[in-house]
């Protein structure tokens, strides 16, 4: 692959990985963020599946 076709990971926000995050943050912080994200997703899905106003 030519040099200009390679993806520049220094500016690509998708280039973050668990390994990179764990180098900068504690495992407890990362786990707390995952739990918070899971809870927010669960609550959003409850809203999406709420039958209020559909009848």
Buried (B, 14 or more C-beta within 10 A) or exposed (E): EEEEEEEEEEEEEEEEEEEEEEEEEEEEEBEEEEEEEEEEEEEEEEEEEEEEEEE
